[in-house]
Amino acid sequence: MTADIMAFTFPWEYDFPPFFTIQPNATTREKQLESWGQLVLHYCHANNIFVADVIALSESELFNNKNIHRRLNHKDVLTVLDYLESKKCVEWVDRQKKQCHIHWQTPEQWAEVIHGWARSNGFINSVVTFEDLIEGDDTVQESFHGINRLALLKALEVLQSNNRAAIVDIDGVQAGVKFL
Amino acid sequence: MGPRRHSSAVRLRPTVVHPSFSLWPCKPQQVRFEDYYGMNRLSWYTPAESMEEILRQAGNVGIYDGDAKQSAFEQGTLSLTLQRVIWADSSDPDCRLILHHSLIDKVERHHKSMFSRGGKVILHLKPTPPGHPPGPVAASAANSLRFIFKSGGEDDFYKLLLDALSRQTWKRTSSSSSSAGSRTSHVPSTRGGGISGIEKRLVDQHNKTHENISQAFEDMSKLVEQAKEMVNLSKTITERLRMKKGESNDDETTQFKSYLLSLGVSDPVTKTTFGTGAIYFEKLAQEITDVLLKPLEECGGTMTLPEAYCRINRARGVHLISPEDLLNACQKLDAINSPITMFVFDSGVNVVQLRSVRVDQTADETAQLVQQLGSADADKIARHKLISPVLAKERLLAAEAVGKICRDDSVEGLFFYPNLFLTQTN
């Protein structure tokens, strides 16, 4: 996983001009959107993007291939993101679809990553606040640094249901976690 | 010459003559004049035996004998009927002359020139028959007459006169009237006879109508015959080209040959032979099959309907069919088990194609070509396959529909690529 993150390369589709035209043939389109979905998640993963601004993302190299002079237009970017939403990998922040959360890992995957971090850094049986997990100094090197609070909560809930963590309330608000 | 000398006599002559005199032809009279003169063929006016229809009238017409420059009949109205020419003097309504068509041998026309007084129609006349009724001039040195049209109108007159001469209607009426005349020479035959007279007139009328109609159709059939000749000509040339095969590889010759080869429905299916119903369209479908089968095989099995339409009508040459007829006939192709069938693409483009052509097969071919070329648009495919761009696009879309290729729609146009989405594995 870490090796993947470090050496991000665009897939072959990125240099294939038809990739930048949403295909009318249903079978082909399904395959194409799947490729796009993977590319977007990989790209966000590699660049640690949790919240994406759609306009900014549209202008980024992700949707623009200057080498072959092709770009995915705004409408089609939304098509790709909607596809990812249907796969529960994208959550829209606003109704205008200007910003979205991008879940490039499932809560289960995050649960593993976070628990692995706690284990290897000696945080088992101790309480860590959400803030420390998200933006604390100890997690700067971690992939979940900067994770969306909601996504974090979902991952921790997975751990809690497995009895590997307990979410702690501070002042009646869910604010910390005790790794078990 | 004649006219001037006799002019005074002419005026004095009674214009209404005794009926036994006037009926033409009648019993031999004294033959005082020689045969080879022109003016003497004219005779005094007598009423016609039956109703005469005036075909054309021209005013301000003079009659001149032979080459004579002067005439006693310089100004009058000329009337043309099916049987004769009637000339009436403008200043003396009683002075009227007739020339029967049976006396005319040949007609010439001369246009008005700078020096002439008007357009001329020259009549070359036959010898005077024995028993010719009396006329204003007893003898004439010339064998021709000139009608000079000072106010024009000679063209129409000339045409109608030729027409009247070619019909030779007087032959019938003269024979009937002569037989009638032998019995009752004083009474015109159609005037009498009560019911039988009416019947005769009806029969005459019927005959005339029938003649007119058959004449009209004669013209039509002549046209069709000529078109057939054209088709035959093209066939001969085709044959000759075939014999010469190998001698010339000229592009032009080859092209010309291919044009000719696509000609030649010698017996086109028409609505007149097969009506307008289902049978007509089925026969037409058969003809379409015969004409298009070979071109279809040559062009890869598919042809757009407009192209088929052009080919069919070029092959027919005459009796062209309408686009609607073609469409109806194409819908009958399946009914007659034709090796050709009509196919409608999703985009609405109609094509005729060989039944043996399968959509998936052409899709494969198209995909292969795209693969070879790397990428292609409709134009490129059209050029490679020698088909129309419309058809090329349809083929690309068909191949795309089955997932063989995928599209790249950019500012550069619509290009197609092999569908790597489905074939490429990561």
Interface residues (C-beta under 8 A of the other chain):
Chain A: P11 W12 E13 F16 P17 P18 F20 T21 Q23 P24 N25 T27 T28 K31 Q32 S35 H69 R70
Chain B: S375 E400 A401 G403 C406 R407 D408 D409 S410 F415 Y417 N419 L420 F421 L422 Q424 N426
